[in-house]
Amino acid sequence: MKRIHALLGVQSVVAILVSINRLGTWTLGYVLPNEFLRWVDFNNMLILPLISVVASYLLKKTIEYSSPEREGKAHVAWNLVFIVGLYLLAASYGNHEVTNYLHQRFCGTDTSSDLCRIVIFNDDEFSHWIFFTGFVMVNAALLFLQNVFPHREQLTSTDIGLLTFNALFLGAGIFANLGFEEIGLDLYVVAFLAILSVYLLWKRGKQPLFIYYTVAYWLGLIASLIAQALR
C-alpha cells in the first residue's frame, strides 16, 4: 500500500501541475526562438503526461502480484487494453497540443480557410475523440486489473483516508475542466468511469483503486454538474 499511495500521490502532483501549467501566465512564452510551441503546449504534450503514464505503469505493476491469474486470458487482455490506451493518449497529446497552439495563434478569427478549418477540427474534435478513447481504456484497464488482482490485505482506516485524500486532487482536476466550460464528450467519459468504479466497489468490496476512482470521479462529476447548473 505504501507504493500505491506514493504513485497516486504522484498523480495528485501532476493534477496540480496541469492546472498551474494551464492557468499560469509564465507558460505562455515560447520554447525556442523559432516559436514552434509555447511552454504550456510543450509541458502538456511531453513533460506532464509522461510523468503520469510512468506512474500509471508502475501502479499497474504494483497491483499485479504473482498468482495463476498472471497467465490468464483476462490479464493479457487488460494489458493489451492498457497498452493500446497509452498509444492513443500519446497520439492525442501530439495532435492536440500542436493544433491547439496553431488554432489559438493563427485561427482565432479565421474559421473559413481550409488550413484553419483542418487545424480547428484536429484541435477541437479529432484529438479529443482519440484522447477520451485512450483515457477510458487506460483507466478501465487499471480498474479491471485491480479486479483480477484484488488486494490481499485488509485496508486500514489510514489507507482509506490516504486514498480519499489523493482522490480529492483528481476530483478537483475534473471539476476544473468540467465545471466552468461547455460540457461535451468529457461529461459522458467521466460519468462512465464513475459508474464503472462504483459498480466494481459494490461488486468486489473495498479495493484501493475502486475507492480512489469512486471518490475522484463522483466528486468531480457532482461538483461539475452543480457548477454548470449555477452558471
ChimeraX attribute file (.defattr): number of C-alpha atoms within 10 A of each C-alpha:
attribute: neighborCount
match mode: 1-to-1
recipient: residues
	/A:1	15
	/A:2	8
	/A:3	12
	/A:4	19
	/A:5	17
	/A:6	15
	/A:7	21
	/A:8	25
	/A:9	19
	/A:10	18
	/A:11	24
	/A:12	22
	/A:13	17
	/A:14	22
	/A:15	20
	/A:16	16
	/A:17	16
	/A:18	18
	/A:19	14
	/A:20	14
	/A:21	19
	/A:22	17
	/A:23	12
	/A:24	12
	/A:25	10
	/A:26	11
	/A:27	17
	/A:28	15
	/A:29	13
	/A:30	15
	/A:31	16
	/A:32	10
	/A:33	8
	/A:34	7
	/A:35	10
	/A:36	14
	/A:37	19
	/A:38	17
	/A:39	19
	/A:40	23
	/A:41	25
	/A:42	20
	/A:43	20
	/A:44	19
	/A:45	20
	/A:46	14
	/A:47	12
	/A:48	18
	/A:49	18
	/A:50	15
	/A:51	14
	/A:52	19
	/A:53	16
	/A:54	14
	/A:55	20
	/A:56	21
	/A:57	16
	/A:58	15
	/A:59	19
	/A:60	19
	/A:61	11
	/A:62	15
	/A:63	22
	/A:64	18
	/A:65	14
	/A:66	9
	/A:67	9
	/A:68	7
	/A:69	14
	/A:70	14
	/A:71	10
	/A:72	11
	/A:73	10
	/A:74	14
	/A:75	18
	/A:76	14
	/A:77	12
	/A:78	20
	/A:79	18
	/A:80	15
	/A:81	19
	/A:82	25
	/A:83	16
	/A:84	16
	/A:85	24
	/A:86	21
	/A:87	14
	/A:88	22
	/A:89	25
	/A:90	20
	/A:91	16
	/A:92	24
	/A:93	21
	/A:94	17
	/A:95	20
	/A:96	28
	/A:97	23
	/A:98	19
	/A:99	23
	/A:100	20
	/A:101	19
	/A:102	18
	/A:103	24
	/A:104	12
	/A:105	10
	/A:106	14
	/A:107	19
	/A:108	11
	/A:109	10
	/A:110	13
	/A:111	15
	/A:112	10
	/A:113	10
	/A:114	10
	/A:115	12
	/A:116	19
	/A:117	15
	/A:118	14
	/A:119	23
	/A:120	22
	/A:121	16
	/A:122	21
	/A:123	22
	/A:124	14
	/A:125	13
	/A:126	15
	/A:127	22
	/A:128	21
	/A:129	16
	/A:130	20
	/A:131	24
	/A:132	20
	/A:133	17
	/A:134	24
	/A:135	21
	/A:136	19
	/A:137	22
	/A:138	26
	/A:139	19
	/A:140	20
	/A:141	22
	/A:142	23
	/A:143	24
	/A:144	20
	/A:145	23
	/A:146	21
	/A:147	19
	/A:148	17
	/A:149	19
	/A:150	18
	/A:151	17
	/A:152	9
	/A:153	8
	/A:154	9
	/A:155	13
	/A:156	10
	/A:157	9
	/A:158	9
	/A:159	16
	/A:160	15
	/A:161	11
	/A:162	17
	/A:163	24
	/A:164	18
	/A:165	18
	/A:166	23
	/A:167	26
	/A:168	20
	/A:169	21
	/A:170	25
	/A:171	25
	/A:172	23
	/A:173	21
	/A:174	23
	/A:175	23
	/A:176	15
	/A:177	16
	/A:178	22
	/A:179	23
	/A:180	14
	/A:181	13
	/A:182	10
	/A:183	14
	/A:184	10
	/A:185	11
	/A:186	17
	/A:187	16
	/A:188	13
	/A:189	15
	/A:190	21
	/A:191	16
	/A:192	14
	/A:193	20
	/A:194	21
	/A:195	15
	/A:196	18
	/A:197	26
	/A:198	19
	/A:199	14
	/A:200	20
	/A:201	21
	/A:202	11
	/A:203	10
	/A:204	13
	/A:205	14
	/A:206	17
	/A:207	21
	/A:208	22
	/A:209	27
	/A:210	26
	/A:211	19
	/A:212	24
	/A:213	27
	/A:214	23
	/A:215	23
	/A:216	27
	/A:217	28
	/A:218	20
	/A:219	19
	/A:220	27
	/A:221	23
	/A:222	15
	/A:223	19
	/A:224	24
	/A:225	16
	/A:226	12
	/A:227	15
	/A:228	15
	/A:229	9
	/A:230	9
	/A:231	8
